């Protein structure tokens, strides 16, 4: 019998979504607990993650209620660290390939996502810069994608795919398809038009495959995200 695993998350956190995806793809039993990030419980900071951030995981120990975590469970934070932890817990899931070269490629892809996609998409989404750096990041990732492959690395879903999918959701669904963000009105649609061109065809094909996966559809509440974020960014530069 596997040890209990509780995932502390927020439904709009792309970092939480990474872990949800990995756990579902591994067919892992776990409990999810939504943390109110605007009113963080004291117990979450004192007993789970002193940084007060999600995602965080409590693993092992007695099977207690999520809002009363045991001191006997291991607490793990930082999304990319948790991704590798989940892959190690479920080595037969394929989340990390057994071949050392492919494992290295998975880690390189994750590093590239973090350095070239994550920050650039967030900066544009928040209206802090144009989408030029985001396009450069997309070009970097596209170079890592092999022709004829359905996944980031090899022939199986890995934590590389789980890592980038939340950012694909931000770029493709929120920004490009719905013009949602703090950038000037219409700039998201403009990015979307650029991404429809042949220059980014391989990236967009991969992105759509990831966003069509059952694991993503199971975890992502698109209607809620769009409704919430449209209200949040209702006052924007025209």
C-alpha positions in Angstrom: 0.0 0.0 0.0 1.4 3.4 -1.0 1.9 6.1 1.6 -0.6 9.0 1.7 0.2 12.0 -0.4 -1.6 15.4 0.0 -1.1 18.1 -2.6 -1.6 21.7 -1.4 -2.5 23.8 -4.4 -4.5 26.6 -5.9 -6.7 26.1 -8.9 -5.2 29.1 -10.8 -1.6 28.4 -9.9 0.3 27.1 -13.0 2.9 25.6 -10.6 0.2 23.6 -8.8 -1.1 22.4 -12.2 2.2 20.9 -13.0 2.0 18.6 -10.1 -1.7 17.7 -10.6 -0.8 16.7 -14.2 2.1 14.5 -13.1 0.1 12.7 -10.4 -2.8 12.0 -12.8 -0.4 10.8 -15.5 1.2 8.5 -13.0 -2.2 7.2 -11.9 -1.2 8.1 -8.4 -3.6 8.2 -5.4 -3.5 11.6 -3.8 -5.7 14.2 -2.1 -5.8 17.8 -3.3 -6.4 20.7 -0.8 -7.1 24.2 -2.1 -5.2 26.8 -0.2 -6.7 30.3 0.0 -3.7 32.4 -1.0 -5.4 35.7 -0.1 -5.9 34.4 3.4 -3.3 31.8 4.1 -4.0 29.6 7.1 -1.5 29.8 9.9 -1.2 26.1 10.0 -0.1 26.0 6.3 2.8 28.3 7.0 3.9 26.7 10.3 3.3 23.0 9.4 3.6 22.7 5.6 5.6 25.4 3.8 7.1 28.4 5.8 7.3 30.3 2.5 3.6 30.1 2.2 3.6 29.1 -1.4 1.9 26.4 -3.4 2.3 23.7 -4.5 3.5 21.8 -1.5 3.2 18.1 -0.7 2.8 16.2 2.6 4.0 12.6 2.1 3.8 9.7 4.4 2.8 9.8 8.1 -0.7 9.1 9.4 -3.7 9.6 7.2 -5.0 12.8 8.8 -7.1 15.7 7.5 -5.2 18.0 5.1 -5.8 21.0 7.4 -4.2 19.2 10.3 -1.0 17.9 8.8 1.2 15.5 10.8 4.7 16.3 11.9 5.5 12.7 10.8 4.9 13.4 7.1 7.6 14.7 4.8 6.9 18.2 3.5 8.2 19.1 0.0 7.9 22.4 -1.8 9.0 24.0 -5.2 7.2 22.6 -8.2 10.1 21.3 -10.2 11.5 19.5 -7.1 8.0 18.0 -6.5 7.9 16.9 -10.2 11.1 14.8 -9.8 9.8 13.5 -6.4 6.6 12.2 -8.1 8.7 10.7 -10.9 10.9 8.9 -8.3 7.8 7.7 -6.4 6.4 6.1 -9.5 9.4 5.0 -11.6 7.2 2.7 -13.8 5.1 5.7 -14.9 7.6 6.8 -17.4 7.6 10.4 -16.0 11.4 10.1 -16.0 12.9 7.8 -18.6 15.2 5.1 -17.5 17.7 5.9 -20.1 20.2 8.5 -18.6 20.5 10.5 -21.9 16.8 10.9 -22.1 16.6 11.8 -18.4 19.2 14.5 -19.0 17.1 15.8 -22.0 14.0 15.9 -19.8 15.9 18.0 -17.2 17.3 20.3 -20.0 13.8 20.8 -21.4 12.5 21.8 -17.9 15.4 24.2 -17.5 14.6 25.7 -20.9 10.9 26.1 -20.0 11.8 27.8 -16.7 14.4 30.1 -18.3 12.8 30.9 -21.6 9.0 30.5 -21.3 7.9 30.9 -17.7 9.4 34.3 -17.1 8.6 35.7 -20.5 5.0 34.6 -20.5 4.5 36.0 -17.0 6.1 39.3 -17.9 3.9 39.8 -21.0 0.8 38.5 -19.1 1.3 41.1 -16.4 1.9 43.9 -19.0 5.6 44.4 -18.0 7.1 43.9 -21.5 6.2 43.1 -25.1 5.8 39.5 -26.3 9.2 39.6 -28.2 11.0 37.6 -25.5 8.1 35.1 -25.3 8.4 34.5 -29.1 12.2 33.9 -28.6 11.4 31.5 -25.8 8.9 29.6 -28.0 11.5 29.4 -30.8 14.0 28.0 -28.2 11.5 25.3 -27.1 10.5 24.5 -30.6 14.1 23.7 -31.5 14.0 21.0 -28.8 10.9 19.3 -30.2 11.6 16.4 -32.5 9.7 16.1 -35.8 7.1 13.3 -35.6 7.1 13.1 -31.8 4.0 13.7 -29.7 5.9 14.5 -26.5 8.7 16.8 -25.4 11.2 14.0 -25.0 11.0 10.5 -26.4 7.8 8.5 -27.0 6.2 8.9 -23.6 4.7 11.7 -21.4 7.3 12.9 -18.9 7.7 15.6 -16.3 9.0 17.8 -19.2 5.5 17.8 -20.6 3.9 18.4 -17.2 6.3 21.3 -16.6 5.5 23.3 -19.7 1.7 22.5 -20.1 0.5 25.2 -17.6 2.5 27.8 -19.5 1.1 26.5 -22.8 -2.3 27.1 -21.2 -1.4 30.7 -20.4 0.0 31.5 -23.8 -2.5 29.6 -26.0 -5.8 29.7 -24.1 -5.6 32.8 -22.0 -3.5 35.2 -24.0 -3.8 34.2 -27.6 -7.3 32.9 -27.7 -9.0 35.2 -25.2 -6.8 38.3 -25.0 -6.6 38.0 -21.2 -3.8 39.7 -19.4 -2.7 43.2 -18.2 -1.2 44.0 -21.6 -3.0 46.5 -23.9 -6.2 45.3 -25.3 -5.8 43.3 -28.6 -2.1 42.4 -28.1 -3.0 38.9 -27.0 -5.0 38.4 -30.2 -2.0 39.8 -32.2 0.3 37.3 -30.6 -2.2 34.6 -31.5 -2.1 35.6 -35.1 1.7 35.3 -35.2 1.5 31.9 -33.6 -0.8 30.7 -36.4 2.0 31.2 -38.9 4.1 28.3 -40.3 7.1 29.6 -38.3 5.6 28.3 -35.1 3.7 25.3 -36.5 5.7 22.6 -34.7 5.3 24.4 -31.3 1.6 24.9 -31.8 1.0 21.3 -32.8 2.7 20.2 -29.7 0.9 22.7 -27.5 -2.5 21.6 -28.7 -1.6 17.9 -28.1 -0.8 18.7 -24.5 -3.9 20.8 -24.0 -6.1 18.0 -25.5 -4.8 15.4 -23.0 -7.4 14.0 -20.6 -5.1 14.8 -17.6 -5.2 18.5 -18.6 -9.0 18.5 -19.2 -9.5 16.8 -15.8 -7.5 19.5 -13.9 -8.1 22.7 -15.7 -11.3 24.7 -15.2 -11.2 26.9 -18.3 -14.5 28.6 -17.7 -13.6 29.6 -14.1 -10.1 30.8 -15.1 -11.4 33.0 -17.9 -14.3 34.4 -15.9 -12.0 35.2 -12.9 -9.2 36.7 -14.9 -11.4 38.9 -17.1 -12.7 40.5 -13.9 -9.2 40.9 -12.6 -7.9 42.6 -15.7 -11.1 44.6 -16.5 -9.3 47.9 -16.3 -6.7 47.8 -19.1 -5.0 50.1 -21.6 -7.1 50.4 -24.7 
